[in-house]
């Protein structure tokens, strides 16, 4: 069964994802990616970068600092508005995000609206709640030397935040790109990187965590053309998810976000929802941010964010279309789509039917018997050839060949290459397909 529990178990058992700081009892909302998780995650981010940046001439990449000038978050509105509704149980003192434990309410819920839902505490089962309080989710830190006996004013001067989104690193570099690359509108700036959100109640494995990776584009357009550019980016997002990553089309749904649920900067947002094993959750978002960010940066910095059209000389502040996707959410969507349980010759097996472009390994090379030096030597020769050509190749000589196949099926390796005694005679190898389990003989020179 394709359940979240089965996927979590596979991730730990095979070295995709481990609980963060597991050896010390873990830390809620943090996860460590193991060797196979790192490989799959890199393939995902590389596929996105190639599709949206390398294959285009109008999108530029940046890698901005994680800790930014605190005025960044004043201008963006995060200091004032980046908050979730926190509610505390008076009985057991547990704290929760109100809109996630009660049905039929959203982030703007009031205390009265929440109490009318008659929600019971998930921990103690009682219904005795305190008032809704707004909890800012930015992680606060201090830059420079701050001493315990410093007064409050001195301490405040050193306050900074771990960025809650990568977008602001793009907006603060907008003028740098204008002044160094002189791009013509429309053009975009892309970034991949870490973001940090002090979630009240992280849950659902890597769907809602405190440290995540984002892939975002801010696409700058003429204000009169935002709608057509929005639709183009909408189509491209579907194409990437469905045809590059091979996510099932019937599991992707669009949600037109109503005004009361949109972020403070957005005039239109479509959430791309995905049918995860635990239910429908947001996979990515597409937002029309207008000129909100650039105008606020201009006010806060005192510097013009205007763009001058190279042909008409018209000056204006561009509007922005933003496709934003969380890498961990994408990772889980790919894993959930690939996870399969079937039966081969009466034996149950678990197989990850990952697309070949995403699989951590493209090939696994094995000698039929590991105690035959001549087979091992030939297998090493084939392994080195494939490694030089495809890079993502693994070696496995543990256990019998059947167990090796099952292990490679479980981690998503598309092809297993086996060197046997016939290989020594005719330079052919057996290639076994992960999905069909069919085997064919092929010349080494044709691999």
PALOZA-254869 format. One record per atom (N, C-alpha, C): x, y, z. Coordinates in pm, whole numbers, padded with zeros to 5 digits, always signed. Each point is the difference from the previous one (the first is absolute). Layout:
XYZ/...
***
This chain:
+00084-00120+00000/-00084+00120+00000/+00088+00125+00000/-00040+00099-00085/+00076+00123-00012/-00038+00095+00114/+00048-00028+00121/-00031+00083+00115/+00122+00084+00037/-00026+00109+00072/+00111+00085+00043/+00095-00078+00090/-00055-00087+00085/+00082-00080+00091/+00096-00090-00078/-00048-00060-00109/+00086-00087-00080/+00112+00078-00067/-00032+00121-00047/+00102+00082-00065/+00104+00047+00101/-00046+00041+00119/+00094+00042+00106/+00092-00115+00036/-00057-00121+00011/+00079-00117+00035/+00105-00030-00107/-00041+00006-00126/+00094-00024-00110/+00111+00105+00000/-00037+00126+00023/+00100+00108-00001/+00109-00024+00105/-00040-00046+00119/+00098-00024+00104/+00078-00128-00026/-00069-00106-00041/+00062-00131-00020/+00106+00002-00109/-00025+00080-00104/+00091-00001-00115/+00087+00125-00011/-00004+00087+00099/+00094+00112+00001/-00041+00117-00085/-00131+00026-00012/-00046+00121-00067/-00009+00117+00100/-00073-00022+00110/-00022+00107+00097/+00002-00057+00141/+00068+00071+00091/+00003-00036+00141/-00055+00116+00083/-00049-00031+00118/-00040+00106+00093/+00121+00086+00036/-00018+00131+00001/+00110+00089+00036/+00046-00022+00143/+00129-00004+00022/+00060-00020+00133/-00051-00127+00067/-00023-00101-00079/-00064-00123+00049/+00074-00062+00118/+00132+00007-00002/+00080-00065+00104/-00024+00063+00138/-00049+00125+00002/-00030+00068+00126/-00150+00002+00029/-00074-00083-00070/-00144-00003+00021/-00079+00081-00101/+00070+00059-00097/-00066+00073-00107/-00035+00142+00038/-00043+00075-00103/-00049+00137+00020/-00116+00020-00096/-00116+00032+00054/-00122+00010-00080/+00016+00097-00116/-00049-00040-00117/+00000+00088-00115/+00132+00010-00071/+00097-00088+00032/+00129+00000-00069/+00029-00140-00052/+00061-00006-00117/+00027-00128-00066/+00136+00004-00066/+00070-00113+00004/+00129-00015-00065/-00015-00090-00122/+00053+00044-00112/-00006-00081-00122/+00125-00088-00009/-00023-00130-00015/+00110-00095-00013/+00051-00005-00144/+00093-00092-00029/+00062-00005-00132/-00100-00008-00116/-00102-00086+00011/-00095-00012-00110/-00094+00121-00005/-00034+00054+00117/-00082+00120+00004/+00070+00120-00062/+00127+00014+00029/+00080+00109-00059/+00001-00012-00152/+00019-00123-00049/+00007-00022-00145/-00133+00033-00067/-00111-00049+00059/-00130+00028-00059/-00033+00149+00008/+00031+00061+00113/-00026+00144+00017/+00080+00081-00102/+00124-00037-00022/+00083+00071-00098/-00057-00016-00140/-00046-00121-00033/-00059-00022-00133/-00124+00086-00020/-00079+00017+00107/-00119+00085-00007/+00037+00146-00023/+00094+00050+00081/+00038+00141-00013/+00072+00026-00132/+00079-00097-00046/+00068+00015-00130/-00101+00004-00114/-00104-00086+00009/-00103-00002-00105/-00074+00133-00007/-00032+00056+00118/-00068+00130+00005/+00089+00110-00057/+00127+00000+00041/+00093+00104-00045/+00021-00007-00152/+00012-00121-00050/+00019-00016-00145/-00122+00049-00076/-00120-00036+00049/-00123+00034-00071/-00026+00150+00002/+00014+00061+00117/-00040+00140+00014/+00113+00101-00017/+00125-00043+00008/+00111+00095-00009/+00091-00032-00119/+00059-00118+00000/+00100-00032-00103/-00060-00009-00140/-00125-00043-00010/-00062-00014-00133/-00061+00131-00050/+00014+00105+00076/-00059+00129-00038/+00107+00108-00006/-00031+00108-00070/+00093+00114-00010/-00045+00118+00084/-00117-00012+00066/-00056+00117+00067/-00007-00015+00152/+00062-00103+00055/-00002-00018+00146/+00144-00013+00051/+00030+00077+00104/+00134+00007+00055/+00001-00060+00140/+00107-00068+00036/+00010-00063+00130/+00075+00086+00101/-00043-00007+00126/+00072+00063+00110/+00005-00098+00117/+00090+00025+00091/+00008-00075+00125/+00025+00101+00111/-00107+00050+00059/+00010+00109+00097/+00028-00054+00140/+00047+00090+00088/+00032-00037+00137/-00126-00039+00077/+00015-00094+00092/-00113-00044+00082/-00035+00105+00104/+00100+00060+00063/-00024+00107+00097/+00013+00134-00072/-00110+00075-00001/-00005+00125-00075/-00021+00118+00095/+00022+00120-00051/-00026+00120+00079/-00144-00005+00051/-00023+00022+00128/-00135-00011+00056/-00103+00090-00067/+00045+00108-00063/-00094+00089-00071/-00067-00073-00116/+00064-00107-00047/-00060-00082-00106/-00138-00047+00041/-00012-00044+00125/-00125-00063+00044/-00102+00104+00048/+00047+00122+00024/-00092+00110+00024/-00067+00037-00134/+00083+00015-00104/-00052+00038-00132/-00092-00106-00058/+00032-00127+00023/-00078-00110-00059/-00132-00022+00072/-00011+00053+00123/-00121-00020+00078/+00007-00118+00094/+00109-00075-00003/+00010-00119+00085/+00006+00034+00149/+00067+00109+00032/+00011+00037+00142/-00138+00023+00061/-00090+00058-00080/-00132+00034+00053/-00105-00108-00022/+00014-00080-00108/-00112-00087-00038/+00030-00149-00007/+00127-00040+00010/+00034-00141-00019/-00029-00077+00128/-00128-00025+00025/-00040-00060+00127/-00110-00103-00020/+00000-00100+00087/-00103-00104+00002/-00084+00014+00126/-00125-00047-00004/-00086+00006+00119/+00036-00110+00100/+00056+00038+00113/+00041-00095+00104/-00107-00009+00107/-00029-00123+00042/-00095-00020+00109/+00061-00098+00099/-00023+00027+00129/+00058-00085+00105/-00110-00067+00081/+00019-00129+00026/-00092-00075+00086/+00030+00036+00146/-00102+00046+00072/+00019+00040+00140/+00023-00119+00092/-00038-00117-00046/+00013-00120+00084/+00142-00056-00004/+00052-00027-00121/+00131-00066-00011/+00110+00092-00051/-00037+00126-00031/+00094+00103-00045/+00059-00027-00139/-00058-00095-00074/+00047-00025-00137/-00043+00114-00091/+00082+00031-00100/-00029+00110-00091/-00015-00053-00142/-00095+00059-00072/-00030-00046-00134/-00029+00119-00092/+00011-00028-00129/-00048+00095-00100/-00151-00023-00013/-00079+00100+00034/-00145-00017+00014/-00066-00050-00127/+00040+00055-00116/-00070-00037-00124/+00035-00139-00048/+00097-00066+00065/+00037-00135-00042/-00060-00108+00089/-00061+00038+00111/-00062-00102+00086/-00152+00011+00001/-00053+00107-00061/-00146+00018-00007/-00044+00003-00145/-00119-00047-00028/-00053-00003-00135/-00076+00128-00031/+00008+00041-00128/-00083+00110-00047/+00048+00138+00035/+00126+00016+00040/+00053+00132+00031/+00130+00022-00076/+00044+00126-00008/+00125+00030-00070/+00095+00077+00092/+00108+00052-00060/+00105+00064+00079/-00047+00127+00071/-00106+00061-00048/-00049+00124+00061/-00105-00026+00108/-00008-00121+00049/-00102-00038+00100/+00012+00084+00127/-00115+00034+00056/-00004+00071+00128/-00020-00101+00113/+00020+00046+00123/-00020-00088+00115/-00143-00053+00004/-00097+00088-00025/-00140-00041+00005/-00030-00106-00105/+00052+00021-00123/-00025-00097-00108/+00061-00136+00035/+00119+00004+00059/+00065-00126+00036/-00078-00073+00110/-00044+00073+00102/-00071-00063+00111/-00133-00060-00046/-00060+00060-00103/-00127-00051-00053/+00015-00135-00069/+00124-00038-00036/+00021-00131-00064/+00000-00114+00100/+00010+00033+00129/+00002-00100+00108/+00108-00107-00024/+00117+00048-00040/+00113-00090-00024/+00059-00048+00132/+00029-00129+00008/+00064-00057+00119/+00151-00002-00020/+00073+00014+00109/+00147-00002-00006/+00048-00135-00051/+00085-00003-00104/+00052-00127-00052/+00085-00077+00101/+00049+00068+00105/+00086-00066+00099/-00080-00055+00117/-00080+00085+00065/-00069-00044+00122/-00149-00026-00019/-00053+00042-00116/-00141-00027-00027/-00096+00097+00065/+00049+00102+00070/-00087+00096+00067/-00034+00116-00095/-00103+00077+00036/-00039+00116-00078/+00005+00122+00090/+00122+00048+00021/+00021+00114+00089/+00114+00084-00058/-00035+00095-00088/+00100+00072-00078/+00020+00143+00047/+00121+00048-00016/+00029+00140+00020/-00032+00078-00126/+00023+00130-00003/-00030+00082-00117/+00098-00026-00115/-00046+00027-00122/+00087-00006-00117/+00105+00111+00009/+00125-00037-00021/+00107+00099-00002/+00079-00015-00130/+00042+00112-00054/+00079-00003-00122/+00147-00029+00033/+00054-00100-00068/+00136-00045+00028/+00086+00020-00125/+00097+00091+00006/+00087+00025-00114/+00096-00118-00019/+00005-00050-00123/+00072-00124-00025/+00145+00019-00040/+00049+00124-00002/+00140+00019-00036/+00092-00037+00116/+00108-00071-00032/+00101-00032+00100/+00087+00123+00025/+00007+00042+00123/+00080+00117+00036/+00140-00042+00044/+00099+00077-00041/+00137-00025+00043/+00068+00134+00024/+00125-00003+00041/+00076+00122+00023/+00128-00005-00082/+00031+00112-00061/+00121+00011-00082/+00102+00084+00075/+00121-00052+00009/+00103+00072+00073/+00000-00036+00148/+00078+00072+00077/+00019-00031+00141/-00115+00056+00083/-00077-00089+00062/-00106+00039+00092/+00029-00066+00134/+00011+00081+00104/+00036-00052+00132/-00124-00011+00089/+00003-00092+00096/-00116-00018+00089/-00042+00126+00074/+00097+00089+00030/-00035+00120+00078/-00029+00121-00088/-00009-00019-00133/-00035+00111-00088/-00143+00045+00027/-00025+00128-00011/-00138+00047+00021/-00086-00037-00121/-00131+00017+00015/-00095-00044-00103/+00022+00073-00131/+00030+00129+00006/+00020+00078-00121/+00123-00048-00078/+00109-00032+00072/+00121-00051-00066/-00026-00134-00065/-00074-00085+00070/-00031-00132-00053/-00085+00010-00127/-00096+00091+00000/-00090+00014-00115/+00075+00042-00125/+00106+00079+00018/+00077+00046-00116/+00068-00116-00072/+00021-00109+00071/+00069-00115-00058/-00094-00110-00047/-00131+00023+00010/-00097-00103-00038/-00002-00017-00152/-00001-00124-00042/-00019-00035-00141/-00087-00126-00005/-00033-00043-00121/-00089-00115-00015/+00055-00098-00104/-00025-00127+00024/+00022-00097-00107/-00113+00019-00100/+00033+00007-00127/-00102+00036-00100/-00116-00101-00002/-00124+00049-00002/-00116-00089-00007/-00037-00037-00142/+00062+00065-00097/-00022-00032-00142/+00124+00042-00078/+00018-00059-00116/+00115+00039-00084/-00033+00120-00088/-00128+00033-00012/-00042+00104-00094/+00067+00135+00025/+00015+00038+00127/+00055+00134+00027/+00146+00012-00042/+00073-00111+00000/+00137+00003-00052/+00002+00029-00149/-00109-00036-00068/-00014+00032-00143/-00034+00147-00018/-00099+00049+00076/-00043+00139-00015/+00112+00098+00033/+00079-00031+00103/+00108+00092+00036/+00113-00003-00101/+00000-00098-00089/+00102-00006-00106/-00055+00044-00136/-00127+00039-00003/-00062+00045-00126/+00081+00112-00066/+00034+00101+00079/+00074+00115-00057/+00141-00041-00041/+00061-00093+00075/+00133-00048-00039/-00003-00067-00137/-00103-00078-00026/-00012-00067-00130/-00026+00104-00110/-00085+00098+00029/-00025+00107-00098/+00130+00071-00039/+00081+00030+00100/+00119+00082-00022/+00118-00078-00059/-00004-00131+00006/+00114-00078-00050/-00033-00080-00127/-00126-00037-00019/-00035-00081-00117/-00094+00070-00097/-00058+00113+00039/-00087+00080-00086/-00106-00084-00071/-00076-00079+00074/-00098-00088-00066/-00120+00078-00053/-00065-00058-00100/-00124+00056-00053/-00117-00071+00066/-00105+00077+00027/-00122-00061+00053/-00070-00081-00109/-00067-00110+00041/+00000-00058+00134/+00127-00080+00026/+00043-00004+00127/+00113-00083+00037/-00022-00048+00143/+00071-00106+00036/-00017-00057+00133/+00132-00017+00073/-00009-00011+00131/+00114-00034+00083/-00039-00121+00083/+00086-00101+00001/-00031-00127+00066/+00098-00025+00114/-00049-00070+00100/+00086-00038+00113/-00048-00131+00061/+00096-00080+00041/-00026-00119+00080/+00074+00017+00133/-00064-00039+00109/+00072+00011+00125/-00087-00026+00121/+00061+00011+00116/-00067-00030+00126/-00090+00115+00045/-00110-00038+00064/-00088+00095+00067/-00039-00059+00134/-00032+00087+00095/-00022-00045+00138/-00131+00059+00053/-00083-00087+00055/-00128+00045+00055/-00023-00071+00133/-00020+00079+00103/-00016-00056+00134/-00144-00051+00016/-00029-00111-00066/-00133-00059+00002/-00044-00032+00143/-00125+00032+00031/-00053-00030+00132/-00010-00150+00021/-00048-00071-00101/-00018-00144+00014/+00038-00070-00131/+00131-00020-00023/+00043-00071-00121/-00058-00140-00001/-00032-00050-00120/-00067-00129-00007/+00010-00056-00141/-00055-00121-00016/-00010-00065-00130/+00136-00015-00069/+00098-00052+00079/+00131-00032-00056/+00063+00128-00054/+00040+00005-00127/+00071+00117-00053/-00095+00101-00066/-00130-00017+00019/-00094+00094-00060/+00001+00135+00071/+00009-00002+00132/-00001+00125+00074/+00111-00005+00104/+00114+00060-00032/+00114-00006+00089/+00056+00139+00025/+00099+00007+00085/+00053+00131+00041/+00116+00047-00086/+00060-00091-00071/+00110+00034-00091/-00028-00069-00132/-00011+00077-00106/-00034-00060-00129/+00081+00066-00111/-00008-00058-00118/+00065+00057-00118/-00108+00048-00096/+00022+00116-00058/-00096+00056-00095/+00064+00021-00136/-00084-00002-00103/+00041+00037-00135/-00102+00105-00047/+00049+00121-00024/-00092+00110-00032/+00053+00081-00118/-00096+00053-00075/+00031+00094-00108/-00084+00125+00022/+00061+00115-00010/-00075+00125-00009/+00012+00046-00145/-00112-00002-00070/-00001+00032-00144/-00057+00141-00016/+00085+00093-00043/-00035+00142-00007/-00062+00032-00136/-00118+00062+00005/-00077+00023-00123/-00056+00141-00001/-00041+00045-00118/-00071+00127-00010/-00136-00018+00068/-00045+00102+00076/-00127-00013+00071/-00118-00039-00089/+00003+00041-00128/-00112-00030-00089/+00000-00144-00050/+00111-00072+00021/+00010-00136-00057/+00002-00108+00108/-00035+00033+00123/+00012-00098+00108/-00088-00122-00023/-00119+00019-00056/-00092-00113-00015/+00053-00103-00099/+00050+00045-00114/+00052-00096-00097/+00126-00070+00051/+00083+00075+00073/+00120-00062+00058/-00037-00097+00113/-00103+00031+00073/-00048-00090+00105/-00045-00132-00062/-00075+00008-00110/-00050-00122-00065/+00115-00081-00060/+00100+00069-00056/+00116-00071-00055/+00073-00076+00110/+00022+00065+00113/+00070-00066+00111/-00085-00113+00058/-00129+00015-00005/-00092-00105+00045/+00017-00124-00087/+00003+00020-00133/+00017-00113-00092/+00137-00065+00017/+00104+00082+00018/+00134-00054+00017/+00010-00083+00129/-00067+00044+00103/+00003-00073+00128/-00063-00137-00017/-00112-00007-00069/-00063-00129-00027/+00092-00089-00084/+00062+00060-00101/+00088-00078-00087/+00117-00058+00078/+00059+00082+00088/+00113-00049+00079/-00042-00113+00093/-00109+00020+00073/-00044-00101+00097/-00041-00130-00068/-00073+00013-00112/-00061-00118-00060/+00088-00069-00104/+00079+00078-00075/+00076-00059-00110/+00149-00013+00026/+00054+00081+00092/+00142-00013+00036/+00015-00092+00121/-00087+00020+00100/+00009-00083+00121/-00095-00119-00004/-00088-00003-00099/-00094-00111-00018/-00093-00022+00120/-00040+00108+00066/-00101-00012+00104/-00135-00025-00067/-00084-00086+00058/-00129-00033-00062/-00089+00124-00013/-00050+00025-00120/-00084+00118-00023/-00125-00002+00086/-00055-00120+00023/-00125-00008+00076/+00019+00025+00149/+00126+00013+00044/+00025+00030+00141/+00034+00146+00024/+00005+00079-00107/+00031+00142+00010/-00127+00080-00024/-00032+00087+00093/-00123+00079-00009/+00032+00147+00027/-00070+00087-00070/+00018+00144+00022/-00103+00052+00099/+00047+00083+00090/-00088+00066+00096/+00017+00151-00015/-00105+00067-00043/+00002+00145-00009/-00018+00054+00142/+00104+00062+00054/-00001+00041+00140/-00085+00125+00016/-00101-00003+00088/-00084+00119+00021/+00079+00112+00066/-00049+00123-00016/+00073+00119+00046/+00036-00008+00147/-00093-00051+00083/+00027-00001+00145/+00109-00099+00040/+00033-00094-00087/+00103-00099+00031/+00132+00027-00071/+00005+00100-00086/+00123+00028-00073/+00102+00069+00089/+00127-00016-00036/+00106+00074+00070/-00021+00149-00018/+00057+00078+00092/-00024+00144+00000/+00046+00070-00127/+00092-00060-00075/+00057+00063-00119/-00072-00041-00129/-00093-00092+00008/-00054-00062-00121/-00136+00057-00040/-00019+00022-00132/-00130+00039-00054/-00067-00119-00070/+00078-00104-00028/-00057-00124-00050/+00098-00112+00030/-00052-00112+00049/+00084-00117+00029/-00074-00126-00039/+00072-00088-00069/-00049-00136-00025/+00093-00095+00074/-00057-00082+00086/+00077-00106+00065/-00015-00128-00081/+00112-00060-00033/-00002-00131-00064/-00003-00104+00113/-00113-00065+00014/-00018-00098+00106/+00034-00139-00052/+00044-00087+00092/+00038-00136-00039/-00063-00101+00096/-00041-00113-00054/-00058-00106+00081/+00110-00083+00065/+00044+00044+00118/+00099-00074+00077/-00069-00117+00071/+00077-00094+00052/-00062-00113+00070/-00086+00042+00119/+00032+00114+00061/-00077+00047+00116/-00108+00099-00038/-00024+00019-00131/-00104+00091-00045/+00054+00108-00092/-00088+00088-00045/+00037+00106-00093/+00073+00112+00074/+00120+00034-00048/+00081+00106+00060/+00062+00084-00111/+00043+00121+00037/+00062+00088-00099/+00136-00055-00044/+00022-00001-00132/+00128-00040-00057/+00081+00122-00040/-00062+00095-00067/+00069+00123-00040/-00104+00111-00013/+00049+00122-00010/-00088+00114-00016/+00041+00086-00118/-00099+00066-00060/+00026+00096-00107/-00071+00128+00040/+00077+00106+00024/-00057+00123+00054/+00030+00120-00090/-00097+00092-00005/+00019+00129-00063/+00025+00101+00112/+00128+00038+00016/+00040+00085+00113/-00010+00149-00032/-00053+00035-00117/-00006+00139-00048/+00138+00066+00013/+00002+00129+00038/+00129+00067+00023/+00022+00022+00150/-00070-00080+00080/+00003+00016+00146/+00142+00003+00054/+00080-00098-00036/+00135-00013+00058/+00093+00111-00046/+00001+00027-00131/+00093+00102-00051/-00038+00139+00051/-00128+00029+00010/-00042+00130+00052/+00040+00016+00146/-00017-00106+00078/+00037+00007+00142/+00150+00011+00019/+00076-00068-00086/+00146+00012+00006/+00041+00143-00033/-00066+00059-00099/+00031+00139-00037/-00026+00094+00118/-00111-00020+00070/-00034+00086+00114/+00100-00019+00114/+00035-00126+00028/+00087-00030+00114/+00145+00039-00027/+00044-00016-00126/+00142+00025-00034/+00024+00140-00054/-00106+00063-00053/+00016+00131-00061/+00059-00006-00140/+00004-00120-00059/+00058-00017-00134/-00108-00041-00099/+00011+00051-00119/-00101-00025-00102/+00006-00145-00049/-00116-00059-00016/-00012-00135-00055/-00061+00003-00140/+00002+00117-00062/-00062+00013-00131/+00082-00068-00109/-00072-00045-00101/+00062-00058-00119/-00029+00093-00117/+00102+00023-00082/-00019+00083-00119/-00003-00088-00125/-00112+00008-00071/-00012-00080-00123/+00101+00047-00104/+00072-00096-00058/+00109+00033-00091/-00049+00058-00132/-00124-00026-00037/-00053+00047-00128/-00085+00126+00018/-00091-00003+00097/-00094+00112+00017/+00048+00105+00100/+00101-00034+00080/+00050+00085+00108/-00102+00019+00113/-00107-00077-00003/-00098+00005+00108/+00065-00052+00128/-00027+00069+00112/+00052-00046+00128/-00115-00044+00090/+00021-00109+00071/-00105-00054+00088/+00065-00103+00092/-00069-00033+00105/+00044-00107+00089/-00066-00129-00048/+00078-00102-00035/-00059-00124-00052/-00088-00070+00102/-00094-00078-00051/-00078-00089+00083/+00062-00139-00006/-00043-00088+00090/+00073-00126+00018/-00095-00120+00002/+00039-00104-00073/-00065-00131+00006/+00098-00094+00070/-00048-00071+00101/+00088-00085+00080/-00047-00145+00006/+00070-00091-00068/-00018-00143+00028/+00096-00041+00112/-00054-00063+00103/+00080-00038+00117/-00032-00143+00038/+00105-00078+00024/-00022-00140+00032/+00096-00044+00111/-00050-00078+00094/+00083-00056+00105/+00061-00132-00044/+00131-00010+00013/+00069-00121-00048/-00046-00124+00076/-00018+00013+00131/-00040-00116+00080/-00141-00047-00040/-00090+00094-00026/-00134-00037-00044/+00005-00070-00135/+00088+00050-00087/+00017-00062-00131/+00061-00139+00014/+00097-00012+00088/+00066-00128+00030/-00104-00103+00043/-00088+00037+00093/-00100-00094+00050/-00102-00035-00107/-00036+00096-00084/-00093-00027-00110/+00059-00102-00096/+00128+00013-00031/+00068-00095-00090/+00007-00138+00065/+00036-00004+00128/+00008-00128+00070/-00136-00068+00008/-00103+00078+00032/-00134-00057+00012/-00050-00052-00134/+00034+00069-00108/-00043-00043-00133/+00074-00125-00045/+00125-00012+00043/+00082-00113-00045/-00019-00125+00085/-00041+00017+00126/-00010-00113+00092/-00106-00099-00047/+00041-00125-00017/-00089-00104-00051/+00026-00130+00074/-00106-00071+00028/+00011-00137+00053/-00068-00093-00099/+00074-00100-00046/-00058-00097-00093/+00047-00140+00035/-00025-00093-00090/+00034-00140+00025/+00069-00057-00123/+00116-00059+00021/+00077-00062-00108/+00020-00147+00033/-00055-00087-00085/+00010-00145+00020/-00044-00042+00141/-00111+00061+00044/-00055-00036+00130/+00069+00066+00118/+00101+00083-00027/+00073+00067+00108/-00030+00149-00002/-00037+00055+00115/-00028+00143+00008/+00130+00079-00005/-00006+00113-00066/+00117+00087-00004/-00044+00146+00010/+00091+00083+00050/-00019+00145+00001/+00093+00058-00105/-00054+00086-00085/+00081+00058-00107/-00029+00149-00012/+00106+00078-00017/-00014+00143-00028/+00013+00020-00150/-00111+00028-00066/+00003+00017-00145/+00032+00145-00035/+00120+00040+00039/+00045+00137-00025/+00032+00020-00148/-00029+00118-00056/+00048+00029-00135/+00152-00011-00005/+00051-00044-00112/+00144-00025-00010/+00082+00127+00027/-00054+00117-00038/+00075+00124+00021/+00006+00043+00146/-00081-00065+00086/-00001+00037+00141/+00062-00106+00090/+00007-00124-00046/+00048-00110+00084/+00141+00029+00052/+00026-00029+00129/+00135+00022+00055/+00109-00070-00079/-00027-00122-00044/+00094-00074-00084/-00069-00039-00131/+00073+00011-00109/-00055-00043-00129/+00026-00149-00023/+00112-00050+00052/+00036-00140-00015/+00055-00054+00132/-00022-00128+00021/+00072-00074+00103/+00076-00112-00070/+00128-00010+00026/+00085-00102-00062/+00034-00105+00104/-00013-00128-00037/+00025-00111+00092/+00070-00116-00071/+00094-00064+00068/+00047-00130-00049/-00100-00106+00046/-00026-00100-00082/-00096-00104+00038/+00041-00064+00133/+00129-00026+00014/+00054-00058+00124/+00119+00085+00045/+00001+00038+00129/+00107+00088+00046/+00125-00077+00041/-00008-00134+00000/+00118-00079+00038/+00074-00054-00122/-00032+00052-00118/+00070-00037-00122/+00078+00121-00050/+00131+00001+00024/+00082+00118-00032/-00014+00046-00144/-00014-00095-00094/-00009+00039-00141/-00130+00076-00029/-00110-00038+00068/-00127+00071-00017/+00007+00138+00064/+00060+00006+00119/+00012+00128+00070/+00085+00098-00081/+00109-00048-00057/+00089+00087-00078/-00072+00054-00123/-00075-00087-00067/-00073+00045-00119/-00111+00098+00039/-00066-00030+00111/-00107+00088+00046/+00055+00138+00036/+00117+00004+00062/+00063+00128+00034/+00033+00078-00127/+00041-00071-00103/+00030+00065-00128/-00126+00066-00057/-00112-00076+00003/-00127+00054-00051/-00047+00116+00088/+00014-00015+00130/-00039+00105+00093/+00076+00130-00029/+00129-00009-00020/+00082+00119-00026/-00039+00067-00132/-00035-00081-00101/-00044+00055-00128/-00130+00078+00016/-00098-00061+00070/-00129+00066+00019/+00012+00122+00091/+00084-00012+00102/+00020+00111+00093/+00056+00122-00073/+00094-00024-00089/+00061+00109-00076/-00101+00066-00093/-00095-00078-00051/-00096+00053-00096/-00123+00061+00067/-00052-00067+00105/-00128+00042+00058/+00010+00057+00142/+00114-00015+00064/+00025+00052+00136/-00082-00072+00107/-00132+00004-00012/-00087-00055+00105/-00016-00151-00017/+00104-00072+00038/+00004-00146-00013/+00045-00057+00134/-00063-00111+00043/+00036-00061+00126/+00047-00143-00021/+00069-00051+00101/+00055-00136-00001/-00068-00079+00111/-00035-00125-00028/-00062-00083+00104/+00039-00145-00022/+00067-00058+00099/+00033-00143-00007/-00041-00072+00129/-00094+00062+00075/-00043-00060+00127/-00117-00094-00022/+00004-00116+00069/-00111-00095-00009/-00011-00061-00138/-00110-00074-00020/-00019-00062-00132/-00061+00103-00096/-00006-00037-00127/-00041+00095-00103/-00144+00044+00018/-00086-00091+00051/-00139+00036+00024/-00015+00108+00103/+00077-00008+00108/-00006+00101+00105/+00054+00133-00051/+00099-00006-00086/+00052+00124-00057/-00106+00069-00085/-00072-00080-00079/-00106+00057-00081/-00105+00069+00087/-00040-00067+00108/-00103+00057+00087/+00046+00132+00063/+00127+00002+00040/+00054+00122+00060/+00001+00114-00102/+00044-00027-00121/+00006+00104-00103/-00139+00043-00044/-00096-00094-00001/-00139+00038-00028/-00049+00101+00104/+00035-00025+00125/-00051+00081+00110/+00059+00141+00001/+00118+00018-00056/+00059+00134-00005/-00017+00065-00137/-00066-00070-00092/-00039+00061-00126/+00099-00010-00114/+00101-00088+00009/+00099-00012-00107/-00065-00061-00125/-00002+00070-00113/-00072-00050-00118/+00057-00128-00061/+00134-00014+00002/+00061-00115-00068/+00108-00063+00087/-00001-00133+00003/+00108-00077+00064/+00079-00072-00108/+00130+00016+00005/+00090-00063-00097/+00077-00110+00071/-00014-00124-00049/+00062-00114+00067/+00103-00063-00093/+00119-00023+00058/+00110-00063-00074/+00006-00146+00043/-00014-00090-00097/+00003-00144+00029/+00107-00067-00083/+00000-00133+00000/+00106-00073-00071/-00008+00017-00151/-00120+00021-00054/-00013+00025-00144/+00068+00131-00038/+00002+00096+00094/+00065+00128-00026/+00147-00020-00034/+00063-00095+00069/+00143-00027-00024/+00025-00057-00138/-00105-00061-00056/+00015-00063-00132/-00033+00095-00115/-00110+00079+00016/-00049+00078-00116/-00017+00149+00028/+00044+00048+00116/-00010+00142+00034/-00144+00052+00000/-00094-00087+00035/-00138+00044+00018/-00035-00004+00148/-00098+00082+00039/-00045+00002+00139/-00152-00012+00003/-00051-00038+00117/-00146-00003+00019/-00044+00134+00057/-00101+00059-00065/-00059+00124+00051/-00142-00032+00045/-00028+00027+00125/-00131-00030+00056/-00074+00131+00027/-00124+00010-00051/-00081+00120+00012/-00075+00002+00133/+00004+00111+00069/-00065+00013+00132/-00151-00020-00005/-00066+00065-00095/-00146+00001-00001/-00061-00130-00051/+00060-00056-00105/-00056-00122-00061/+00067-00126+00050/+00119+00012+00058/+00089-00109+00041/+00049-00083-00119/-00026+00045-00122/+00050-00070-00119/+00151+00013-00009/+00065-00104-00056/+00144-00001-00014/+00039-00021-00145/+00101+00073-00045/+00052-00013-00137/+00152-00007+00004/+00059-00060-00104/+00146-00003-00014/+00042+00112-00094/+00105+00071+00040/+00047+00114-00078/+00151+00004+00000/+00056+00042-00111/+00145+00018-00009/+00044+00114+00093/+00112-00018+00065/+00053+00104+00088/+00021+00130-00078/+00043-00012-00123/+00026+00118-00082/-00127+00079-00032/-00118-00064+00018/-00128+00069-00029/-00065+00064+00124/+00064-00018+00115/-00062+00053+00122/-00005+00154-00003/
***
